[in-house]
Amino acid sequence: MNERKPYLIIVTGRPGSGKTTFAGELGDRICMPVISRDRIKEGYVHTLGKKHQELPDEANMSATVIFFDTLMGLIENNISVIAEAAFQHGIWSSMLEWFMQKARIYIFICKVDEKISRNRFIKRKQSNELREYFHGDIIKTGEMLYIEPCLEVPTLYVNTALGYNPSINEITEAIYGLFEGKTVLPD
């Protein structure tokens, strides 16, 4: 088998930062599967047949463990993947340690102003009546806490306020360059 390590492209950001949309578009453009922690949780909720507020206390952690188990299975079998979730450094960094030896990791952090992410979060909840059922999205006062991952891997910030900056074309081109060993991520 090829001695090259598979790619693990992590797409993260605070709620409402545009990470799910960005990860889906990136996956389509570079022909790579996208594994979403929220989608795994939604499948879990479907199976249990209970809304978020009725789930056992350990449900969120169970979804997270399943998410990482899924990623590990893919990476262990040499399948490159995009992992999309609101990775919280303090909570999830230890779970990412295994991947540091097994994959070539690149992190894309979707960033927008706090006000924009809050407005997107509220709009998402209002436009999707099932969102609360699956995720129990509650708007709290104050800042929506998010501590971005801080790993010794190439990291690119993507401003998602008005499209993508750098553009999705620049990002795609840079990724194909990485695949060919020719380039690094744009600044």
C-alpha positions in Angstrom: 0.0 0.0 0.0 1.0 3.6 -0.6 3.3 4.9 2.2 1.8 8.4 1.9 -0.5 9.3 4.8 -4.1 10.3 4.1 -5.2 13.9 4.5 -7.4 15.0 7.3 -8.8 18.4 6.5 -10.4 20.0 9.6 -13.0 22.7 9.0 -14.0 24.4 12.1 -15.3 27.7 13.6 -17.8 29.0 16.0 -21.6 28.3 15.5 -22.8 30.4 12.5 -19.3 30.9 11.0 -20.2 29.1 7.8 -18.2 26.0 8.4 -20.8 23.5 7.3 -21.4 25.3 4.0 -17.7 25.8 3.4 -16.9 22.1 4.2 -19.6 20.9 1.8 -18.4 23.1 -1.0 -14.8 22.2 -0.4 -15.7 18.5 -0.4 -17.5 18.8 -3.7 -14.6 20.7 -5.3 -11.8 18.4 -4.2 -13.8 15.2 -4.3 -13.4 14.2 -0.7 -15.9 12.9 1.8 -17.2 15.3 4.5 -17.9 13.9 7.9 -20.0 16.2 10.0 -20.3 15.9 13.8 -23.7 17.5 13.7 -24.9 15.1 11.1 -23.8 12.2 13.2 -25.7 13.7 16.2 -28.8 14.0 14.0 -28.6 10.3 13.1 -28.2 9.5 16.7 -31.3 11.5 17.6 -33.3 9.8 14.8 -32.4 6.4 16.2 -33.3 7.3 19.8 -36.5 9.0 18.7 -36.2 11.8 21.3 -35.6 15.5 20.9 -32.4 17.0 22.1 -33.8 18.1 25.5 -34.9 14.5 26.2 -31.6 12.8 25.4 -29.4 11.2 28.1 -26.7 13.5 29.5 -24.0 11.6 27.6 -25.6 12.0 24.2 -23.4 14.8 23.0 -20.2 13.0 24.1 -21.5 9.8 22.4 -22.0 11.6 19.1 -18.5 13.1 19.5 -16.9 9.7 20.2 -18.7 8.2 17.2 -17.5 11.1 15.0 -13.9 10.4 16.0 -14.3 6.7 15.6 -15.6 7.3 12.1 -12.7 9.5 11.2 -10.2 7.0 12.7 -11.7 4.2 10.6 -11.3 6.2 7.4 -7.8 7.4 8.2 -6.7 4.0 9.3 -7.9 2.7 5.9 -6.0 5.4 4.0 -9.1 7.4 3.1 -8.6 11.2 3.1 -11.5 13.1 4.6 -12.8 16.5 5.6 -13.9 16.6 9.2 -16.4 19.4 10.0 -17.2 20.4 13.6 -16.9 23.2 16.1 -13.6 21.8 17.4 -13.0 23.2 20.9 -9.3 23.1 21.6 -9.4 22.3 25.3 -12.1 19.6 24.8 -11.0 17.9 21.6 -7.2 18.5 21.3 -6.4 15.2 23.1 -8.7 13.3 20.6 -6.8 14.8 17.7 -3.4 13.5 19.0 -3.9 10.1 17.4 -4.3 11.7 14.0 -1.1 13.7 14.3 0.9 10.5 13.6 -1.6 8.9 11.1 -2.6 11.8 8.7 -1.4 15.0 7.0 -3.6 17.5 8.9 -4.7 20.9 7.6 -7.0 23.2 9.5 -9.4 25.7 8.0 -11.0 28.0 10.6 -14.0 29.8 9.4 -14.1 33.3 10.9 -16.7 36.1 10.9 -17.6 38.9 13.3 -19.4 37.8 16.4 -22.5 39.7 15.3 -22.6 38.0 11.9 -22.2 34.5 13.5 -24.9 35.3 16.0 -27.3 36.5 13.3 -26.7 33.4 11.2 -27.2 31.2 14.2 -30.6 32.9 15.0 -31.6 32.8 11.3 -30.7 29.1 11.0 -32.9 28.3 14.0 -35.8 30.4 12.7 -35.6 28.9 9.2 -35.3 25.3 10.3 -38.0 24.1 12.8 -36.1 20.8 13.2 -32.9 22.5 14.3 -34.0 22.8 18.0 -35.3 19.2 17.9 -31.9 17.8 16.9 -29.6 20.3 18.6 -31.5 22.2 21.2 -30.0 25.5 19.9 -30.5 28.0 22.7 -29.5 31.6 22.2 -27.6 32.8 25.3 -26.7 36.3 26.2 -23.0 37.3 25.8 -20.4 35.9 23.5 -20.9 32.4 21.9 -17.8 30.7 23.4 -15.5 29.1 21.0 -11.8 28.3 21.5 -10.3 27.4 18.2 -7.8 24.6 17.7 -4.2 25.4 18.2 -2.1 22.6 16.8 1.3 22.5 15.1 -0.2 22.0 11.7 -0.8 24.3 8.7 -3.8 26.5 9.5 -5.7 28.9 7.3 -8.4 31.4 8.4 -11.2 31.7 5.9 -13.4 34.8 6.3 -16.9 33.8 5.4 -18.7 37.2 5.9 -19.2 37.8 2.1 -18.3 34.6 0.3 -14.9 33.2 1.1 -11.6 35.1 1.6 -9.4 33.6 0.4 -11.7 32.6 -2.4 -12.8 29.0 -2.7 -10.9 28.9 -6.0 -7.7 30.0 -4.3 -8.2 27.4 -1.6 -9.0 24.6 -4.0 -5.9 25.5 -6.1 -3.7 25.5 -3.0 -5.1 22.2 -1.8 -4.4 20.6 -5.2 -0.9 22.0 -5.0 -0.6 20.4 -1.5 -1.7 17.1 -3.0 1.0 17.4 -5.7 3.6 18.6 -3.1 4.0 21.9 -4.9 2.6 24.6 -2.7 1.5 25.8 0.8 -1.7 27.3 1.9 -2.4 30.9 0.9 -1.8 33.6 3.6 
